Amino acid sequence: MMLKMDFESQKNNYRVFGNMALVVPKELEELEKPSSLSSPTPLEIRFQVPDFRAPIRDFFRTREVGEFLSGALAGAMTKAVLAPLETIRTRMVVGVGSKNISGSFIEIIEQQGWQGLWAGNGINMLRIIPTQAIELGTFECVKRAMTSAQEKWKQDESPKVQIGDFRLNFSLSWISPVAVAGAAAGIVSTLACHPLEVLKDRLTVSPDIYPSLSVAVSKIYKEGGVGALYSGINPTLIGMLPYSTCYYFMYEKLKKSYCEAKKKKSLNRPEMLLIGALSGFTASTISFPLEVARKRLMVGALQGKCPPNMAAALAEVIRDEGLGGLYRGWGASCLKVMPSSGITWMFYEAWKDILLVEKRIL
């Protein structure tokens, strides 16, 4: 009787297989019922891509990015205008062709046409954009970091070392943040972009041997591997250190002194052009003999003779041409460096005014 009642209570949930009856739970019964829809519901997976527009916009509005972009744009615009002077200067420094500006200009026109004045300008543009971005960006960042460190050490007592009656104070007050930043800017940009400088000089001096960038890279690599792209890196660093230090130091000091004398907060564009030109002239004059030696080492292999080091290159120039040889091409260099420096600073400050959200004078 009990079995019969249990079976009757479950009669709506059983399946018959031959002579056997199997009770099926209601839950499984519901799952087995066909859907009322004509087709099964497709599996839908939704994935939402994060919106990176705001972080990217904020990133490009930072001061550091604005300074790097300003440097790149200023360098590109300057080199596009002054490429002919750069070509003449390079030929005179390395001793190719005429020894004066007008003669070198005429030789280039006769041999290569007007386009010869822009020989190597493509690689020069590729070189100057990262070089100026890294150089000016590094200068601004290091200057701010050094200034901040000096202020912090003034507020907190600087570290001291005392040995008996002897006391030594470690202070940063005697260090010029501008000079340190200028040196760092020159070194960092040189290490990053030196191979492009080597390629630019080869394309400028010997366009017949190196007619294009791809040919130049291939030949230089076959001649000496990756190390050949860094030929002359040691004298370049030695020559860059005094130039870069003096260049930025002079610009900042001249700008500050002029603003104080005129009781102004900032320079206008013509004043930036003039002060930038003066700073470039001073730095180039001081470091020019090292520039001559550097160029000789970098392209010496093209002439079948390459001095082993900078001292040997300087001695060779003095032996062959006297002391005046150390300043061969100095006039052409000044004609290139002065407008280049002035225009670069003018464009750089102008682009900073456009790109930087927060404008402040440092």
Summary of the structure (lengths in Angstrom):
residues: 362
radius of gyration: 35.2
end to end distance: 101.7
largest distance: 130.8
contacts: 1066
relative contact order: 0.11
helix: 73%
strand: 4%
